[in-house]
Amino acid sequence: MNHSRTVINNTLPSIWHGADYNPDQWLHMPEIIDQDLVLMEQAHCSVFPLGIFSWSSYEPEEGVFHFEWLEKILDQLYAAGRYVQLATPSGARPRWLAQKYPEVLRVQENRVRNLYGLRHNHCYTSPVMREKVARINTALAQRFGKHPAVLSWHISNEIGGECFCPLCVDAFRTWLHDKYNGDLGALNKNYWSSFWAHTYTDWSQIEPFCSHGDDDVIHGLNIDWKRFVTHQTADFFKEECKPLREYSAGIPITTNLMGFHPEELEKRALANQCDFTSWDSYPQWHDSLATNELQWGQQVAFLADYTRSLSRNGHFIQMEATPSLTNWQGIAKHKRPGVHHLASLLSVAQGADGVLYFQWRAGRGGSEKFHGSVVYHDSSEENRIFQDVSDLGARLQALQAVVGSEVRAKVAIIIDTVARWGISGAQGFHKDHKNYVTICQEWHDVLWQRGISVDIRESDEDLSRYDLVIAPMLYALRPETEHNLKSFVAQGGTLLGTAITGYADENDLCYLGGFPGPLRDLYGIWIEELDTLHDHDANSLVPLTDNSMNLHRTYQLRTYCERIHAESAQVLAVYGSDYYQGEPVLTVNQYDQGHAYYLASIIDEQGKCDIIDAFIQNLSLPQALPQQQQGVVATCRYTIDAQYCFLMNFNDTPAMAQLDTTAYTCIESGDPIACTLNLNAYEVRICKKGL
Ligand code: GAL
């Protein structure tokens, strides 16, 4: 992590605030665009992702380009002090392209080619698609790559999806041929293909999964398919970026990632090509009768941390969120007063240097006309949403000092893509609800509520900067994982693994000789068997007296209970019931300079809290502030010489927040803040440590 203070683009060293802008929908009503320019200033919005779905306006027929409208709007925006994230338009191709070259349309898993429709519906292999995208991107970069209004590039939109067309299937076979050096025997071995007589005798027999053929028989093949989809998508992405790098050098590139969705993409293949990362944030605030929005806050914080961790330099922004409501979730409930500020400042608290929305202005037609927008059909600056956004914009301007400050994590959670692909395809266990990412997020929730910053890492990434690494349910191990985890612990790190760890290798072939496979000596245990519980069943964890974690309570265990044997490990707690009552469930193993803990089940929230509290104490993990009351969360960002604390109340009632004994100043008002302060419902206060 770079500890000096840098920003995404020096042209605008503030927290970016703005929204997706589609002026091409309003070219026939220039008065609307004039009005937009006035409203943008009133809303304190200065950054606009633009041209995301504009291909048919740029190139209404093949090879005929009309960029005049774009030139005009960029000039107008710049003159008004606004900036854009100029998009490449591949997210939605024009009709003429699909009509003339049907190969650009995606083929579904059932091998049926889609008609023209929707968006995000193109093949990543098609040479025609690649050529047309390169051409339009080159034209955009040559003409606008140095326009002073262009702050960054926004590649396509929410990239993802699979295509099963003949071109893709062929490319997959070639990719496999290269991967296995032309050795079909090696592929058969990795795929365990003698199972159900599935042995391949020719490369042309290889087909990616489909429900009318093989879907979950050859797991190694399914994982290779996802690797191929990642490779092909990343390669397409690279070609999208090429002309921008060439004609628009120095303008940073990003794309809007979607957390862990879609499953088939390993996100770092895209993120590594970006100069900063971004994500689209759509929690379903107010979805239940609960008076506390903490669960949605947890989700936003988790995905923000993931997006930040994906960034090569820690820079990231929230690219999309609704200013009010969505139109695609089951119920279009709008955010209650205060929640928009809370949701947006939460992203900043997790390290984001931008809060952008979908969308600036609601269109008159199309499926998103009732989606939330900064400017609604009334065009009124009196509108509650507009006012809310404008007030937030003013607040963000007052946070200038925070821009470029970083989040410092001493804890990492491993959420590994190969383990995720493996566990989700595995037949058995809790068959339909493996919940790998949720199980990982539950550890994040507990840490975040305690004001502990967390990074999210793949199992082969450098872990040396962390004191504690939690690797829940690490079902499959990459070739590098064993060495990586062992050297982290050997050098003094503390590792916590949980049930279903080390069952298979990177091809989803089970380890022989006992689970957790090559991690057996690290954890000092042997997993003999796995018992899966019904949702209405439970077991319990009973700590042994004088255990080194100081656990005293009995905790509920659910879903998975492994019967484990402590080999070199020391037992800290045992099962409380069933025929394996009294057998170990929580262990610790000294491994060189460090410790590897293993929890052979899924423990309730109180158990997670007590385990994390024990780590906080034993490892002196830094917390933003002392523990807050329920529903109040504090997190911190740092520069070399300053610390900024965000105090957030997720309750719909007032709550007290607690600072430590140091003096704090309110960033927005400049006033000193008392040690104990009252937060209104959903209120956020941001303070600087020191006067
Ligand atoms: C996003 C998408 C936007 C818009 C938004 C609506 O997934 O990128 O273009 O459709 O959803 O919530």
Residues whose N, C-alpha, C, O or C-beta is under 5 A from the ligand:
A	BS01	GAL	E158 T326 F358
